[in-house]
Each structure stands twice: as structure tokens, then as C-alpha cells.
Amino acid sequence: MDIVAPPRALPAALAAALAFGASGAVLVLEIVALRLVGPYVGVTLQVSSSVIGISLAAIAYGAWLGGRLADQFDPRILLAPALILGAIGTAVTLPLVRWGGELLRGGAAPAVLLLAALAVFLPAFVLSAIPPMVVKLQLSNLREAGTVVGRLSSIGTLGAITATLGTGFVFVAAMPSSAIILSLAVLLALGGLVLGWWLRRDENHPDLPGSPRFRAVAVSIGLVGAGLGATAPTPCDVETAYHCARVQTDPDRPGGRLLLLNAAPHSYVDLNDPRHLEFAYVQWIAAVADVVRPAGAPIDALHIGGGGFTVPGYLRATRPGSEQLVLELDGELVELDKRELGLVTGADLRVRVGDARVGVAGRPSAGYDLVVGDAFGHQVVPWHLATREMAADISRTLREDGIYAQNVIDYPPDRLIRAELATVQAAFRYVAVIAPADALAGDVGSNFVIVASRSPLPLAALGTRLAQVKEPVTLLSGAELAGYVGDATVLTDDYAPVDQLLPS
């Protein structure tokens, strides 16, 4: 009986490079997938969990298949095709998400899971089959199994860590998501071609699997996918580190501009009239700002979230001499506002780029007459900005009779707004909420504006001012507010499930 020699091991450096590169590529895909799906289904905890879960499933099934194939075939004939198939799967990701996202737009759980699968599963599945093949080739005897498996597993993990940090800190800031995806596809394809050429130098190397026609079809699919990905419609004018941003011109108002972040309407600015407030909730916040001090008197205002800088522009126009500071996470969005939305910063309107929680912590005590909370991750306030501890720190920055106005979006059965009201009540003695009557009745979704202070609120003046807005609105306070809030949970740094409180 002939004894079949085991497949020859790869050079140690090549084996390490394959484990490092394949694992790193999967993590690049996972991180970029979050940005690809955001414009269609938002950036929420459920979306992040879906992308991570789908990625882990792809890694698990890919590793299982790679191990099975390595036991049945010579892994040396599978490695180059796996890299090339991974490149093809990466290239077709863009058209799948861009075209599929238009059909799956929204936040429903099935749509989120399916779009996450389109964004990452196929290439991650194929690339995750490579490390087990490499391990099989490097195992010369069972006595070294632990060392070989541990070393290559460690190298693969280091590749994933490097890709995670490189993508988060460098790639996303340097190029659009589409460029990252297409560049990765090209690198994988080149790696597969070079590896295939190098391995075929061995005269005993088996032929590559598949007929020439099959290989030609696979390559054609990859090229077509790359072409479609490069030309597929994108919902972004600008892709910042945090948002897919687009500015639309209002055909009915010459100076009107609508800012969309991740395909959701976020801010409306009139370049010709900063006093014009299109969105109802912004009119409510403006009403609060109008009664915080006598008309026209300058105030000190702190804004948590900049968006289109609509409220700062309104205060600049209605209260000359006011000093305002805006805490905005996305510096590229600020630059877009300057280019497209007429933002002009200066001594009276300063911007500090960075996380709002950190920014508020660094502000002086009793320094502001008004704090406006209008920061969102898609349709929900970021959890760390919605807690009792955050509300207490905001209270610290306000003067004794200063007012906090916070925008919250919720839908029936209104679990989030009730919880956020209970949370703000834990930090402020006097609290009210502004919303349409049908929203407070639990009939429709809406914006809600929470109004809070350590001193009695000017409810009469605020009610009079709110009566001037176009759409009828209710100002709820006192016993009626207590009945509405009920026994809602106070959100804390230890427990703040804001995404889960929104209806799915």
C-alpha cells in the first residue's frame, strides 16, 4: 500500500500572514458594515448587535467549513481560491447593501438582520475558512498541536485587533466606506493571485479546483460586483466619522435647507432667516428660550448636540450678545454646516468637538441660563446622555433659575419618554413636558421636549408663548405629569436600556 505524504507545511511567515490577514479582513468588514447599514436602518444597539451577531455566525460556520475541507482536501489548493472568493464576496457587498437597503429601509428586526447579513456574512464566512486550513498545514505532529494552534490563533487575534484599531482610528477618517470595501477586495484578490502563483511553482502542487469556465465566471462576478458597488446609489453627500450626511434644498423656500443624518431628517435651516423654525419641536425649544430671560436680553447657553445649529442661530438672531457653546461629537459635520448651512462661529458661538458627557463634565458650575439637549444616535438619545447622573451634571452647570430643555423622540406606549421624565425629575425639582395631546395620549409617535429647572418654571409665560406656535401643543406639569410618568424606571449609568424602551 502506498503511503500518502501529508501536505507540505507553509513557511512560518506565510502561515502567520494568512492567519493575520484573513482575521483582520473580517474585522474590517464588520466595522464598515455598521456604517453601510446605518443610513437605512439607523445606528442603534439592535443594529450593532445584529452586525456583530451575523459576523460571529459567519466566523463560526466559516471556521467549521474550513476545518472540514482541510481534512478532505490538500489545503494548499484551497487557500488562494478562498482569498479570491473572499475578494468577490467583499466586492458584491456594496451593491447588495446599497440596493437592498432601499428595499429594507426602516428599523424592523427582520430587515435589520437581513441587511446585516447582506453586509458581512458572505465574505466573512469565506475568509474565516482560511485559518483552519493554515493550521492543518502547519501541524506536523500531535505533540506540537497546542503550540501551532495557539500561535496561529494568537496571530489571528492580533490581526483582528490591528484591523479594528486601524479601521476605527485611521481608515474611516481617511476614506469613504465604499473605498474601504473596494480597496479590501482588491487587496484580497491580489493576495489570492500572488499566493496561487507562488504555490504553483511547486511541480507537485495539485491543480486548482474548478474548471476554467467556473473560474472565469467567479472573476466576472467579482468585477461586476465591484463595478456595481462603485456606481450604486449612495444616500450620502458626505460620509463623516459618525454619519451619512446629506443636505437637501427646499423647493418651496429659497433659503431652506434640510439636513439628513443617516437618511433621517435632523435639522432645517433657513439661510435667509434664522428666525424661521420649520420643525415643531424646535419651535417648542425656542419658546423655552424666549421665556428664560426677558425678551432680547443676552443669555449664556450650552447646547448638547449641534446638528444643523438651528437653535444657536435663532438665539444669535433674537438675543444679540449671547454667548453660546455647542458640544458636537462630529467635527466633520461642523465643517459641513459651515459649507452648506451658513454656520459662522466666533466669540459669541463656539464649538467644542467631542463627547457631550465629557464636555458637560468640564463646564463650570452655575455658568448657564439655558442648556439644550438635542443629541441623537438615529432616533434615540445616546444612553450615556440620558441618565440621572448626566441630568445631575447638567443641573450643576445651570444657574439657580436656569432651564434645561431636552428633546426626546418616542412612540406608543411611550416607555422611553416616561423613563426619561422620571430620570430628569430625579435631578430637578420642577419638570414639565411639551408634546401634542395625541402623543401624550399614547396615540401617535412624536417629539417630546422636557423642561426642567431647580426653581419654579415660568409655566404661564411658556404656555402663552406656546399658544403662538402653528400646531396645537400641550404643556403638562404637576399632578398631570406625575400621573403620566407613573412608576417609570429612572435611567442610571448602571442601567439605561434606551434602545430597548423604543418599540421595535
C-alpha positions in Angstrom: 0.0 0.0 0.0 1.3 3.5 -1.0 1.8 5.9 1.9 0.5 9.3 1.0 2.7 12.1 2.3 0.9 14.8 4.2 0.7 18.2 2.6 3.8 20.2 2.9 3.7 23.0 5.5 3.8 26.6 4.5 6.7 28.8 5.5 6.0 30.1 9.0 5.9 33.7 7.9 3.4 33.0 5.2 1.2 31.0 7.5 1.3 33.8 10.0 0.5 36.4 7.3 -2.5 34.4 6.1 -3.9 34.0 9.7 -3.3 37.6 10.5 -4.7 39.0 7.2 -7.8 36.8 7.0 -8.8 37.6 10.6 -8.1 41.3 10.1 -10.1 41.4 6.9 -13.2 40.0 8.7 -13.0 42.7 11.4 -12.6 45.5 8.8 -15.8 44.1 7.1 -17.6 44.0 10.5 -16.8 47.6 11.4 -17.5 49.0 8.0 -20.8 47.0 7.8 -22.1 49.2 10.7 -21.6 52.2 8.5 -23.0 50.7 5.4 -26.3 49.7 7.0 -26.7 52.9 9.2 -28.3 55.1 6.5 -31.1 52.5 6.0 -31.9 51.1 9.5 -30.1 53.6 11.8 -27.3 53.1 14.3 -28.9 51.6 17.4 -27.9 48.9 19.8 -30.1 46.4 17.9 -28.3 47.2 14.6 -24.8 46.9 16.2 -25.9 43.6 17.9 -27.1 42.3 14.6 -23.9 43.1 12.7 -21.8 41.6 15.5 -24.0 38.5 15.8 -24.1 37.9 12.0 -20.3 38.4 11.9 -19.7 35.9 14.7 -22.1 33.4 12.9 -20.1 33.8 9.7 -16.8 33.2 11.6 -18.2 30.1 13.3 -19.6 28.5 10.2 -16.6 29.5 8.1 -14.2 28.0 10.6 -16.2 24.8 10.7 -16.3 24.5 6.9 -12.6 25.4 6.6 -11.7 22.6 9.1 -13.9 20.1 7.2 -12.4 21.0 3.8 -8.9 20.9 5.2 -9.4 17.3 6.3 -10.8 16.2 2.9 -8.5 18.1 0.5 -5.0 19.4 0.4 -5.4 22.9 1.9 -2.7 24.2 -0.4 -5.1 24.1 -3.3 -7.8 25.9 -1.3 -6.1 28.9 0.1 -5.7 31.0 -3.0 -9.3 30.3 -4.2 -10.6 31.2 -0.7 -8.8 34.6 -0.8 -10.2 35.3 -4.3 -13.7 34.2 -3.3 -13.4 36.4 -0.2 -12.5 39.3 -2.6 -15.5 38.6 -4.7 -17.8 38.4 -1.7 -16.4 41.7 -0.4 -16.9 43.4 -3.8 -20.5 42.4 -4.1 -21.2 43.6 -0.5 -21.7 47.2 -1.7 -24.4 46.6 -4.3 -26.1 44.2 -2.1 -26.4 46.7 0.7 -27.0 49.8 -1.4 -29.7 48.3 -3.5 -31.1 46.0 -0.7 -31.1 48.9 1.8 -33.6 50.8 -0.3 -36.0 47.9 0.0 -35.3 47.1 3.6 -35.3 50.7 4.9 -36.6 51.1 8.4 -35.9 49.6 11.9 -37.9 46.4 11.9 -35.8 43.5 13.3 -36.1 41.2 10.3 -35.0 44.0 8.0 -32.0 44.8 10.3 -30.9 41.2 10.4 -31.2 40.7 6.7 -29.4 43.8 5.8 -26.6 43.0 8.3 -26.3 39.6 6.7 -26.0 41.2 3.2 -23.3 43.5 4.5 -21.0 41.0 6.1 -21.9 37.3 6.1 -20.7 36.1 2.7 -17.1 37.5 2.7 -16.6 36.8 6.5 -17.8 33.3 6.0 -15.3 32.6 3.2 -12.4 34.3 4.9 -13.0 32.6 8.2 -12.3 29.2 6.5 -8.7 30.2 5.9 -7.2 30.0 9.4 -8.2 26.3 10.0 -6.7 25.4 6.6 -3.4 27.1 7.6 -3.4 25.3 11.0 -3.9 21.9 9.3 -0.9 22.6 7.0 1.4 23.6 9.9 0.6 20.5 12.1 3.5 18.1 11.7 2.7 16.0 14.8 0.3 15.9 17.7 3.0 16.9 20.2 3.1 20.3 18.7 -0.6 20.8 18.1 -1.1 23.0 21.1 1.8 25.3 20.2 0.8 25.6 16.5 -2.9 26.2 17.2 -2.2 28.6 20.0 0.4 30.6 17.9 -1.8 30.9 14.9 -4.8 31.7 16.9 -2.9 34.4 18.7 -1.7 35.8 15.4 -5.2 35.8 14.0 -6.4 37.6 17.1 -3.7 40.2 16.7 -4.8 40.7 13.1 -8.3 41.3 14.3 -7.2 43.8 16.9 -5.0 45.6 14.4 -7.8 45.8 11.9 -10.2 47.1 14.5 -8.0 49.9 15.7 -6.8 50.7 12.2 -10.3 50.9 10.8 -11.7 52.9 13.7 -8.9 55.4 14.0 -7.4 55.6 10.5 -9.4 54.1 7.6 -12.8 55.5 8.5 -11.4 59.0 8.9 -9.3 58.8 5.7 -11.7 57.4 3.1 -15.4 56.6 2.5 -16.8 53.2 3.4 -17.1 52.3 -0.3 -13.4 53.0 -0.8 -12.5 50.8 2.2 -14.6 47.9 0.9 -13.3 48.1 -2.7 -9.7 48.5 -1.5 -10.0 45.5 0.7 -11.5 43.5 -2.2 -8.5 44.4 -4.4 -6.0 43.5 -1.7 -7.7 40.1 -1.2 -7.7 39.4 -4.9 -4.1 40.4 -5.3 -3.2 38.3 -2.3 -5.0 35.3 -3.8 -3.4 35.7 -7.2 0.1 36.0 -5.8 -0.4 33.1 -3.4 -1.7 30.9 -6.2 1.3 31.8 -8.4 3.7 31.1 -5.6 2.2 27.8 -4.6 2.0 26.6 -8.3 5.8 26.9 -8.6 5.9 23.6 -6.8 5.7 21.0 -9.6 3.9 18.6 -7.3 1.2 21.1 -6.4 -2.2 19.9 -7.4 -4.4 21.8 -9.9 -6.7 24.4 -8.6 -10.3 23.3 -8.0 -12.9 24.1 -10.6 -12.9 24.3 -14.4 -11.5 27.3 -16.2 -15.1 28.3 -17.1 -16.1 28.3 -13.4 -13.0 30.5 -12.5 -13.9 32.9 -15.3 -17.5 33.2 -14.1 -16.3 33.8 -10.5 -13.9 36.5 -11.6 -16.6 38.1 -13.7 -19.0 38.2 -10.7 -16.3 39.9 -8.7 -15.6 42.5 -11.4 -19.3 43.2 -11.9 -19.9 43.4 -8.2 -17.0 45.9 -7.8 -18.4 48.0 -10.7 -21.9 48.0 -9.3 -20.6 48.8 -5.9 -18.7 51.8 -7.2 -21.8 53.1 -9.1 -24.5 52.0 -6.7 -26.6 54.9 -5.3 -25.4 56.3 -2.0 -27.6 58.3 0.4 -24.7 60.4 1.5 -23.3 63.8 0.3 -20.7 63.5 2.9 -19.7 60.5 5.0 -18.3 61.7 8.3 -16.8 59.5 11.0 -20.3 59.2 12.6 -22.9 60.0 10.0 -24.0 59.6 6.4 -25.0 63.3 5.9 -26.9 64.9 3.1 -28.3 68.4 2.6 -31.4 69.0 0.5 -32.7 72.2 -0.8 -36.3 73.1 0.0 -38.1 73.8 -3.4 -40.8 75.9 -1.6 -38.4 78.1 0.3 -35.3 79.7 -1.4 -33.1 79.6 1.7 -34.5 76.4 3.1 -32.0 73.5 3.7 -32.8 70.1 5.2 -30.0 68.2 6.9 -30.4 64.4 6.8 -28.2 62.2 9.0 -28.3 58.5 8.2 -31.3 59.3 5.9 -33.4 60.7 8.8 -34.4 64.4 8.8 -32.4 66.0 11.5 -32.3 69.8 11.1 -33.9 72.5 9.0 -32.1 75.8 8.4 -33.3 78.9 6.5 -30.1 80.6 5.2 -32.1 83.8 4.8 -34.0 83.9 8.0 -32.5 82.2 11.1 -35.8 83.0 13.0 -37.7 80.6 10.8 -38.1 77.3 12.6 -39.6 74.5 10.4 -39.8 71.7 12.9 -42.4 71.8 15.6 -40.1 70.6 18.4 -37.6 73.3 17.5 -40.4 75.9 17.9 -41.1 74.5 21.4 -37.4 74.8 22.4 -37.4 78.3 21.0 -40.4 79.1 23.2 -38.5 77.9 26.2 -35.5 80.0 25.2 -37.8 83.1 24.7 -39.1 82.9 28.3 -35.9 82.0 30.1 -34.9 85.7 30.3 -36.7 89.0 29.3 -37.1 89.4 25.5 -33.9 90.4 23.7 -31.7 90.0 26.7 -28.4 88.1 26.1 -28.1 84.7 27.8 -25.4 82.1 28.3 -26.4 78.9 26.5 -24.9 75.4 26.3 -26.1 73.1 23.5 -25.6 69.3 23.7 -25.5 68.4 20.1 -25.2 70.8 17.2 -26.9 69.2 14.2 -27.7 72.0 11.8 -27.2 74.6 14.6 -30.8 75.8 14.1 -31.4 76.8 17.8 -28.0 78.5 18.2 -28.7 80.5 15.0 -32.1 81.5 16.4 -30.7 82.7 19.7 -28.0 84.7 17.9 -30.7 86.4 15.9 -33.2 87.0 18.8 -30.7 87.6 21.6 -27.7 89.6 20.3 -24.7 89.4 22.7 -25.5 86.0 23.9 -22.6 83.6 24.5 -23.1 80.1 23.3 -21.1 76.9 23.4 -22.1 73.9 21.3 -20.8 70.4 22.2 -20.8 68.4 19.0 -19.3 64.9 18.6 -18.8 65.1 14.8 -16.2 67.6 13.7 -16.8 66.8 10.0 -20.5 67.6 10.5 -19.5 71.0 11.8 -17.4 71.6 8.6 -20.4 70.6 6.5 -22.6 73.1 8.4 -20.1 75.8 7.6 -20.1 74.9 3.9 -23.7 74.2 3.3 -25.8 75.6 6.2 -24.3 79.0 6.8 -22.7 78.3 10.2 -20.4 81.1 11.3 -18.6 80.5 14.6 -17.0 83.2 16.7 -16.6 84.5 20.2 -20.4 84.5 20.6 -20.9 81.0 19.2 -18.1 78.5 19.9 -18.0 74.8 19.1 -16.2 72.1 21.1 -15.8 68.8 19.2 -16.0 65.8 21.4 -18.3 63.7 23.5 -21.0 65.7 25.2 -20.8 63.8 28.5 -17.2 64.7 28.8 -17.8 68.2 27.6 -20.5 68.9 30.2 -18.3 67.5 33.0 -15.7 70.1 32.1 -18.1 73.1 32.2 -18.2 75.4 35.2 -20.9 75.2 37.8 -23.8 77.8 37.6 -22.5 79.0 34.3 -25.6 78.9 32.0 -29.1 80.2 31.8 -30.1 77.6 29.3 -29.0 74.1 28.4 -30.5 72.5 25.3 -30.2 68.7 24.9 -30.7 67.6 21.3 -28.1 64.9 20.7 -29.3 61.7 18.9 -28.0 58.4 17.6 -30.5 57.9 14.9 -33.9 58.3 16.7 -32.7 57.8 20.3 -30.7 59.9 22.8 -27.3 58.2 23.3 -27.8 56.2 26.5 -25.0 57.9 28.5 -26.6 61.3 27.8 -30.0 60.1 29.2 -29.1 59.0 32.7 -29.7 60.5 36.1 -26.0 61.2 36.5 -26.0 63.2 33.3 -29.1 65.2 34.3 -27.4 66.0 37.7 -24.3 67.3 35.9 -26.4 69.4 33.7 -28.2 70.8 36.7 -24.9 71.7 38.2 -24.0 73.8 35.1 -27.2 75.8 35.3 -27.8 78.9 37.3 -30.4 78.6 40.1 -33.2 79.7 37.8 -31.7 78.3 34.6 -33.7 75.9 32.4 -32.9 72.6 30.8 -34.8 71.7 27.6 -34.3 68.2 26.3 -35.6 66.7 23.0 -36.8 63.1 23.1 -38.5 61.0 20.4 -40.8 58.2 21.4 -43.7 56.1 20.1 -46.6 54.4 21.8 -46.6 53.0 24.5 -44.3 55.9 25.5 -41.9 53.9 27.7 -38.8 56.0 26.8 -40.2 59.4 27.4 -41.8 58.3 30.7 -38.5 56.9 31.9 -36.6 60.0 30.8 -39.1 62.2 32.6 -38.6 60.1 35.7 -34.9 60.4 35.3 -34.9 64.2 34.9 -37.2 64.5 37.9 -34.6 62.7 39.9 -32.2 65.6 39.3 -34.6 68.6 39.0 -37.3 69.7 41.4 -39.5 71.3 38.7 -40.2 69.5 35.5 -42.8 69.8 32.6 -43.1 68.3 29.2 -44.3 69.8 25.8 -45.9 67.5 23.3 -49.0 67.2 21.1 -52.1 66.0 23.0 -52.5 62.8 20.9 -48.8 61.9 21.6 -49.4 62.3 25.4 -52.5 60.1 25.0 -50.4 57.4 23.5 -51.9 57.5 20.1 -49.0 58.6 17.9 -45.3 58.9 18.0 -43.8 62.4 18.4 -41.0 64.6 19.7 -41.3 65.5 23.3 -39.5 68.4 24.9 -38.7 68.1 28.6 -38.4 71.4 30.5 -36.7 71.3 33.9 -35.2 73.7 36.5 -34.3 73.8 40.1 -36.5 76.9 40.5 -40.3 77.2 39.6 -40.7 77.1 35.9 -42.3 80.2 34.1 -45.3 78.0 33.1 -47.7 80.8 32.4 -45.3 82.7 30.2 -44.3 79.5 28.4 -47.9 78.5 27.9 -48.6 81.9 26.3 -45.6 81.6 24.1 -46.5 78.0 23.0 -50.0 79.2 22.0 -48.3 81.2 19.2 -46.9 78.1 17.5 -48.7 76.8 14.4 -49.8 73.4 15.7 -51.6 73.0 19.0 -49.4 71.6 21.8 -49.9 70.6 25.4 -47.8 71.7 28.4 -48.0 69.0 31.0 -46.8 69.6 34.6 -47.7 69.0 38.3 -50.1 66.2 39.1 -51.0 65.5 35.5 -47.3 64.9 34.7 -47.0 62.7 37.8 -49.9 60.6 36.5 -48.4 60.4 33.1 -44.9 59.3 34.4 -46.3 56.8 36.8 -43.8 54.3 38.2 -41.4 54.6 35.2 -37.8 53.5 35.8 -35.2 56.0 36.5 -32.3 55.5 34.0 -28.8 55.4 35.5 -25.3 54.9 34.3 -25.7 51.3 35.6 -29.0 50.7 33.8 -30.1 52.7 30.8 -31.7 50.4 28.1 -32.8 53.4 25.9 -32.8 51.4 22.7 -35.0 48.7 24.2 -37.5 51.2 25.5 -38.4 52.2 22.0 -40.9 50.0 20.3 -39.3 47.6 17.8 
